[in-house]
Structure formats: structure tokens, C-alpha cells
Amino acid sequence: MVFHASTFSVIGMVHFSPLEGAQGYTDRDSVLERATQDLNALLQGGVDAVMFENNFDTPKFAQLPLSNAAHFEELVATLAPQTTVLWGLSPLWNDYRLGFRLCKQYGGKMVRVPVFVDSVETVYGRFDADASSVLKAREEEGAQGVQIWADVQVKHAKMLHPRPFIESVTDAITQGADGVIVTGQWTGEPPSVEQCKEAYETARGRVAILTGSGMTVENISSFRPYLDGCIVGTAFKEDATITDHQGPNIVSSEVRYDLQKIQKFMEAAHT
């Protein structure tokens, strides 16, 4: 298992700059250089795990186009051997099969699945939840040892079938998620402490409960009693000022991580 009951884990995001085939793509060397800088900062800052994600690809698809997928794999193949902590993948928007295949091949431990039990509408189109297909894909890829980290009522999306939050949490646990990710409505926005508490008490240690947005040095102590971990990206950036909500990213792909911010967060999270 990635998580143990006595630990609290901070998972740092490595946000890939636009991959080949995506809008804004520049060149392979620049993408790798930026990812390497961020990975090194996270490792030096002391994060407990890392997740690689094609955060800046536009548009996004349920299955990555061939050029994007090949570039994604190239980066994972290069960066995984340099990663000294547990790591996982988040191929956006919901290409869990690619995630399972690459984790199986290169040693990853978890795949983030934004759409697992809640069908949603996003700026990239509609994504229908099908938990059984996720489980089947994991088996077909021979990746049964790779954990499924499922978002519930995920950020940047409109629920197609609205329902109480805790129903989504219970559904995700019942359908086979190993971790449940709770987010705010947008990048940089936290969920409520009450949501996390409700999810944590519902899980009763059967699965990990994590936040996927909005954790800061100032608020982490309030959330920590009701979490097994948190996924952090934006809060580590050199400039993470929230200016508007016109798009899914509030900082550009050129902004790197600030080592001191990472270290301060880790100190707050583990105190």
C-alpha cells in the first residue's frame, strides 16, 4: 500500500509543459528541462511522493492522441529512474489505460482517475463515468498492483447527475477505488473541512482520503486530521496568485517551483 495509517503523505505534482501535438508545444528539450527542474525541487523539498501529469495540454482527451502519449511516455521513461520516492501518473483528462500501462512498465504505484463514478461536462467535452471499465483496464494491463486514486465531484467540471457529495464518496469506495480525492471547484480552491471529515469518517481507513486542490501552509493543519494525504502543485509555484477563473491553470507552464515554499509546506504538513 502507498499509505499507512500512521503517516500523512504529501504528493507533489510535476506538471508537464504542453506535450508534442498540444497547443503551445515548443520543443522536447524545454519540456524535459522544466519537468526535471520541478522534480528536483520536489525531491529536495522532501515530498513523500510525486505524480506526473500533462497539466498544460490543450485540448484534453479521454485518450491521449498518439503524439501526446508517446511524448508522455518518453518523459516518464526518463524521469522515473531519477525519482527517489513513490510516484504515479495523471494522464488528462481520463486516460487511465495509458496510466496503468506506463506504471506497470516503469514502476509507478498509482493512477489518478478524474472521472470514476461521477459523469461530468468540462470545457473539453463530456466524460462518462464507468468504474468497471477502469478496473478492467487495470487487469488487462497487468497492473493490479497499481492503485486507483479516484476524484469525486472533480474540480473544473459540472456534474451531469448531481447528488450528495457523500454518495459519490461511498460509490467510489464501493466500486474499488484505493484512494478518494476531494477537491474544491477550481485550481487553488480547497474543499471544505466538513467534506473531508465526512469522507474520512465514511472511509474508516478502508481507502485513503486525499485533497486534490487548495492546500496551503496556512490551512493544512485544519485539514490534516481528516486526510491521509494531499496532492499539491500550485501552492509550490514561484508565483501562484489567483487572478481569474477563465481557464483551468492559474499560472503559466513557465513558472517553476519555489524550494522554500515546498520546504515550508512540508514542515507545516508534518508537524
N, C-alpha and C positions, 0 to 999 in steps of 0.2 A: 504493500500500500504506500501511496505517496505521503499520506498524512498519518500521524499518530496522535492519540488523544491528548498527550501531554505537550504538544508543540503547537505553535502558531506560525504559519508559513507565509512569507511574502514572495509573490511571484512577479518578477519584473518582465515587462513586455519589451521585446525587440521588434520595433515597427519598421518593416522594410519600406524603403522608398519605392516609388512606382516601379513595378517589375516590367520586363520586356513585354510589349503588347498593350500596356496600360497607358492611359493619358498621363503625360508628364514624364515618361521614361526618358532618362538621359543616356547612361551607359553603365555597363556591368561593373566597372571598377569603382565608380562612385557609389553605387548601391551597396556593394560589399564593404567598402571603406566605412560608410556610415553605420552599417549594421555591426561591424567589428568594433567600432568606437563605442557604440551603445552597449554591446555585450560586455566589453571590458570594463566599462563603468559600473554596470550592474554587478559583475563578479567582484570587482574591487570594493564596491559599496556593501557587499555582504548579503545579497538577496539569497533566499533559500531555494529558489527555482526560477526558471526562465521559460518564457513562451514566445515563439517566433510567429509573426503574423504579417500578412500582406496588407497592412492597415491603409496604405495610401493608394492602393489600386482603385481606379475609377474607369468604367463602372465595375461592379462586382457581380459575380455569378454563382449559382448553386454548384456549378462545376467549373473550375478554372479552365480558361482556354489553354490550348497546348503550350503556347509560348510562355504564358504566365506560370503554368505548372512546372515546366522544365526549368525556368529560372528559379522558382521557389525551391525546387529540389536541389539545384546547384548550390544555393545558399545554405541550405540545411546540411548538405554533404560537407561543405567547407567549415561551417560554424560548429556543428555538433561535436567534432573532436576537440574543439577549443573550450567547450562548455564543461565546467567542473562541478556543476550542480545538476539536479534533475531538470529535465526540460520537456516541453510539449509544443504542440502546434495549433494554430488557429487559422486555417485556410478559409478566408472570407469569400462569399458570405457563409456558405454552409457546406463546403466540400470536405465532409468528414471522411469520405473514402480515401482521398488523397492523404489526409492527415494520418489515417491508420496505416496506409502503405508506407509512408515515409518514417513514421515512428517505428514500425516493425523493422524496417531496413537499417535505420541509423541509430536506434536505441532510445527513442522518445518514450515518455511514460504517460502522456495524457493528450487528448484532443478536445478542444473546445467546440461545442456544437451550439451555435446561437439559436437554432430552431429545432427543438427536440419534441416538445409536447404542445407548443403554442404556435399556431399558424399566424403569420403576420404579413403586413403590407409595408414595404420600405420604398425608398427612392429608387431602388434597383429592381423593384417588382415584387411579386408575391412569392412567399416561401411557405410551403405547406409542411406542417409537422408530420413526421412518420417515424416514431421511435423504433418500431420493429425493423424498418429498413436500415437504421443506424446500427442496430445490434447485428443484423445480418451482414452488413458490410464489414464490420469488425471481424466477424467469424470468417468471412470469405477471404479477408486479407491476412488471416492467421495472426491477428493482433489481439487475441483475447486478454493478454496481459496489459494492454493499454487502456487507461481509464477514460471514461466519457464524462466530461465536465459540461453539463447542460445549463444554458441560460434559461431562466423562466421570465416570461413577460419582458423580453430583452429590450434594451435601450435602442433608440433610433428606429423604432418600429411601432406600427399600430396593430393592436390585437384584432384579428378578424372575428374571433369569437370571445368577446370579453367575459371574464369570470373572476371570482375572488382570487386574490393572489395565492392564498394558501392552497387552493385547489390545484394550481399549477405546480406548486412545490410537491404536493403529495403525489400528483400524477408522475412527475419526473422521477421521484424515488421509486414508485411502483413499477415504472416502465424500465428501470435498470440503470439510471444514472449513478455514477460513482461520486460525483460532486455536483452540487447545485449552485449556480452563480446568480446572485441578486444584484441588480443594477438600478441606478436612477434612470431618468428619462433620457439623459444625454451624457456625452463625454464630460467628465469633470463633475457631474452631479451625483451625490451619494443617494442610495436608497434611504429609507427611514430606519432608525434603530429598531423600531417596533416590528418592521418587516423581517429584519434579520433575526430578532428574538423569536418571532413566531416560526420562522423556518428552522432555526436551530432546535427549538423545542420539539418540532414535528419530526425532525430527522432522528433525534435521540441517539446520535452517534453512528447511525447506520451508514450515512454518507457524509461527505464533507460539505460544509456550507461556507461559501466564499462571496465576497463582494467583487464586482467587476468594474466599478467606477466610483470616483468621488472620495477615496480615502486620502487623508492629509495628516500631517504631523499634529494638527490641532484636534482632529476628530477621531483618530484611530482608537484612543483609549475608551471612548464611549461604545464603539462597535465591537471591540475585541472580545468581550465576554460571550458574544453570541456568534462567533466566527471560528472556523478552523484555519482560515487564511484569507488573503486579499490579493487581487491582481492589480498591479499599479503600472501606469505608463506616464500619463500626462503630468502627474504631480512631481515626477522626476525631471521634467524638461527644464532647460535653462530659462525659458520664457513660456509660462503656462497660463497667461492671462486669458480669461474667457471674454471674448469680445462680442460674439453673436452666435446664433444657432442656425446659420444658413446652410451649414454643411456638417458632416459627421466629425471633422477634425478641427480642433480649435487652435492648433499650431501647425506650421508647415513641416514638411519632411526634412527641411534643412536644419531644424532646431535639434540640438544634441542634448544628452543628459548631463545634469549637473551632479558631480560626485558628492559634493557636500550635502545636497538635498537628499540624495539616496541614503547617505550615512545618517543624517538626522532622522529620516523616516524610520530606518531600521532600528535606531536606538529607541525611538518612541514606541515602535511596534513590539519590541522585545523586552521592554521594561515592565 
